[in-house]
Amino acid sequence: MRLDRLNRLIHDGETMEGSWEMGSDGEIRYRRRGSEQEVVLTGDILSADPNSLTFHLREVQQEEDVQLRQMSLRGRWRADERNRLTFLVEREQGPKEVLTLEGGWEVGPKNEILYRFERTDLKRRSRSLHEIRFDGYWDLGEERGLSYVLDADTDSVFRFRGAFQTASIRQMTGALRYQIGLEAEGRSRLQTVTLFGKWKLSRDLSLEFEVPYSGRFRRAISFGATYSWDRRTAVSAKLTAPDGGPLGLELTLHREFLRGQGEAFVRLRRSLEETAAEAGVRVRW
């Protein structure tokens, strides 16, 4: 068995027209079109890449399941309206088949996305926990939400619907929190996506949240900001998206944090002093 470039199954030289399905336990099935809708392939998810989903192929309708080889479906990753991870199978025409990972996902220790699911072996009467890792980076996405980019060139991106949560910066390190509504295994719940990293003030007076990933890779999420004096020892920053729209996220920049920002702090101080002078207010820092 093999797959052609359109993700159709080829068996003994014959092209089998059919459709792909996903089970809750990470099982992938290929169902042949026709009156009987025969399942001709089953496999278990093995790994995920930016533009593919790899699984272990095994024989069906045998006394024992036998793993044969790895196969990879080509397509794109997306998040659906319920913030579930989905894979759009590449097809020549017509609507793309959507394979949905029904379980919950979380952010790992290196700010990666981890999807975990449980698989049951009825013959051995045992259960095993499996994990799929998605390597990418976090960024501000469309509609001012948080996104996880796997491959920007092919638009393989998880765009999550939610809202940022207010935080206060007190040190050079910090956290960014984003609350979403997530459906997992048929049940809805609120989940907070927490990213750990370091806040920085850029020379152009934008704010960046630098996120570390595995392999010492780092990438910053950039925010616009409008500043005002909060009190004698702090500055209030209201964060904005690249289009200038508000994010509902306000940070408090304390003097100890700003003094470590070098030239960027000098520019911010001058900008605030000029604004205060126009309003007839004298500010001391």
C-alpha positions in Angstrom: 0.0 0.0 0.0 1.0 3.6 -0.6 -0.4 7.1 -1.0 -0.4 9.1 -4.1 0.1 12.9 -4.2 -3.6 13.5 -3.7 -3.7 11.4 -0.5 -5.5 8.5 -2.2 -4.7 4.9 -1.3 -3.0 2.7 -3.9 -3.2 -1.0 -3.3 -1.9 -3.6 -5.7 -1.7 -0.9 -8.4 -5.4 0.0 -7.9 -6.4 3.5 -6.8 -9.0 3.3 -4.1 -11.3 6.3 -4.0 -12.3 7.0 -0.4 -12.2 9.3 2.6 -10.1 9.7 5.7 -11.4 9.6 9.3 -10.0 10.2 12.7 -10.9 8.3 15.9 -10.8 9.7 19.4 -8.0 7.3 20.3 -5.7 8.7 17.6 -6.7 6.0 15.1 -6.8 7.0 11.4 -9.0 5.1 9.0 -9.4 5.1 5.2 -12.9 4.2 4.1 -13.4 3.1 0.5 -16.3 4.8 -1.3 -19.1 2.6 -2.4 -22.2 0.8 -1.1 -20.4 -1.1 1.7 -18.1 1.8 2.8 -15.4 -0.7 3.6 -12.5 0.3 5.9 -9.3 -0.8 4.0 -6.7 0.9 6.2 -6.2 1.7 9.8 -3.2 3.3 11.5 -2.1 5.1 14.7 -0.9 8.7 14.8 2.8 8.8 15.2 3.9 12.5 14.7 3.0 15.8 13.2 5.0 18.1 11.0 4.0 21.6 9.7 2.4 20.2 6.5 1.9 16.5 7.2 0.5 13.9 9.6 2.4 10.7 10.0 0.9 7.4 11.2 1.8 3.7 11.5 0.0 1.6 8.9 -1.3 -1.7 10.1 -3.3 -4.5 8.5 -6.9 -4.9 9.2 -9.2 -8.0 9.5 -6.3 -10.1 10.8 -6.0 -12.0 14.0 -3.0 -9.8 15.0 -2.4 -6.2 14.0 0.9 -6.0 12.2 2.7 -2.6 11.7 4.0 -2.4 8.2 5.4 1.0 7.6 5.0 4.7 8.1 2.7 6.8 5.9 2.3 10.6 5.8 -0.8 12.5 4.8 -0.2 15.9 3.2 -2.2 19.0 4.2 -2.4 21.9 6.6 -3.0 22.3 10.3 -5.7 24.7 11.7 -7.7 25.3 14.8 -11.4 25.1 14.5 -14.1 27.3 16.1 -13.9 25.3 19.3 -10.1 25.7 19.5 -9.5 22.0 18.7 -6.4 21.0 16.6 -7.4 19.9 13.1 -5.7 18.6 10.0 -7.0 19.5 6.5 -6.2 16.6 4.2 -5.0 17.9 0.8 -7.3 17.0 -2.1 -7.5 17.8 -5.8 -10.9 19.4 -5.7 -14.0 19.7 -3.5 -14.0 20.3 0.3 -11.0 19.2 2.2 -11.4 16.4 4.7 -11.0 17.5 8.3 -9.3 15.2 10.8 -10.0 16.6 14.3 -7.9 15.8 17.4 -10.7 15.4 19.9 -8.6 15.5 23.1 -7.2 18.4 25.0 -3.8 20.1 24.3 -1.5 22.1 26.5 1.6 24.3 26.3 4.8 22.4 27.2 7.9 23.5 29.1 9.5 25.0 26.0 6.4 26.8 25.0 5.5 24.2 22.4 2.1 22.6 21.9 1.6 19.1 23.2 -1.4 16.9 22.4 -1.9 13.9 24.6 -4.4 11.0 24.1 -5.0 7.6 25.6 -5.1 4.5 23.5 -6.8 1.3 24.7 -5.6 -2.2 23.7 -8.6 -4.4 24.0 -6.7 -7.6 23.4 -4.1 -6.9 26.1 -6.6 -5.1 28.3 -4.2 -2.2 28.8 -4.1 1.6 28.3 -1.2 3.7 27.1 -0.7 7.5 27.0 0.6 9.0 23.8 2.0 12.5 23.0 2.2 14.5 19.8 4.5 17.5 19.7 3.9 20.5 17.5 7.0 22.7 16.9 6.4 26.3 15.9 6.3 29.7 17.5 3.7 32.0 19.0 2.6 35.3 17.4 -0.3 37.8 17.2 -2.7 36.5 14.7 -5.8 37.6 12.9 -8.6 39.4 14.8 -6.0 40.3 17.5 -5.8 36.8 18.9 -3.0 34.5 19.8 -1.7 32.1 17.1 0.8 29.3 16.9 2.6 29.2 13.6 3.8 25.9 12.2 4.6 27.1 8.7 3.7 30.7 7.7 4.4 30.0 4.0 1.6 27.4 3.7 -0.7 29.0 6.3 -0.3 26.0 8.6 -1.3 28.0 11.7 -3.4 27.4 14.8 -5.4 30.6 15.3 -7.0 30.5 18.7 -10.1 32.5 19.8 -9.9 34.0 23.2 -8.8 37.1 25.2 -5.6 38.3 26.8 -5.5 38.5 30.6 -4.2 41.6 32.4 -0.8 41.2 33.9 1.8 43.5 35.6 5.5 43.5 34.8 7.7 43.7 37.9 10.9 42.0 36.7 12.8 41.3 33.5 11.0 37.9 33.2 7.3 37.5 33.1 4.4 35.6 31.7 1.7 36.2 29.0 -1.7 34.7 29.6 -4.5 34.1 27.1 -7.8 32.5 28.0 -9.7 30.3 25.5 -12.8 28.2 25.4 -11.7 24.6 24.5 -13.7 21.6 23.7 -12.1 18.3 24.5 -13.7 14.9 24.2 -17.2 16.5 23.8 -16.9 18.7 26.9 -16.3 22.5 27.0 -14.0 24.2 29.5 -12.0 27.4 29.9 -8.3 27.0 29.5 -5.5 29.5 30.1 -2.6 29.4 27.7 0.5 30.6 29.7 3.7 31.5 27.9 6.8 32.2 29.9 9.5 34.6 28.6 11.0 38.0 28.9 9.5 41.5 28.3 11.6 44.0 26.4 11.2 47.6 25.4 12.2 48.2 21.8 13.9 51.3 20.4 10.8 52.2 18.6 8.9 52.1 21.9 7.0 49.0 21.1 6.9 46.1 23.6 8.2 42.7 22.8 7.6 39.4 24.7 10.6 37.2 23.9 9.6 33.5 24.1 12.3 30.7 24.4 11.8 27.4 22.5 13.8 24.2 22.3 17.3 24.3 20.8 17.9 27.8 22.3 15.6 29.3 19.6 13.9 32.5 20.7 11.3 34.6 19.0 9.5 37.8 20.1 5.8 38.6 20.0 5.6 42.3 19.2 3.0 44.7 20.6 2.2 48.3 19.9 1.7 50.4 23.1 0.4 53.7 24.3 2.1 55.0 27.5 1.1 57.2 30.4 2.5 57.9 33.9 0.8 55.6 36.3 2.4 56.8 39.5 5.7 58.1 40.6 7.6 54.9 40.1 5.7 53.3 37.2 4.4 53.7 33.7 1.2 52.2 32.4 1.3 50.6 28.9 -1.9 49.7 27.0 -0.9 47.1 24.4 -2.2 47.2 20.9 -2.2 44.9 17.9 -0.3 45.6 14.7 -3.4 47.3 13.3 -3.5 49.6 16.2 -6.6 48.0 17.8 -6.7 47.5 21.6 -6.0 44.1 23.1 -7.6 44.8 26.5 -4.1 44.1 28.0 -2.5 46.7 30.3 0.9 46.3 31.8 2.6 48.2 34.5 6.3 49.0 33.8 8.1 49.6 37.0 11.2 51.8 37.2 13.5 48.9 38.0 12.4 47.2 34.8 12.7 50.3 32.6 16.2 51.3 33.8 17.5 48.1 32.4 16.3 48.9 28.9 19.1 51.4 28.0 18.4 53.7 25.1 14.8 52.6 24.8 14.1 53.9 28.3 15.7 57.2 27.5 13.5 57.6 24.5 10.4 56.6 26.4 11.2 59.1 29.2 11.7 61.9 26.8 8.4 61.1 25.0 6.5 61.0 28.3 8.1 64.3 29.5 7.1 66.0 26.2 3.6 64.7 26.5 3.4 65.9 30.1 4.8 69.3 29.2 2.1 69.8 26.6 -0.5 69.1 29.3 1.1 71.5 31.7 2.3 68.7 34.0 5.8 68.2 35.4 6.9 64.7 35.8 9.9 63.5 37.8 11.5 60.1 37.3 
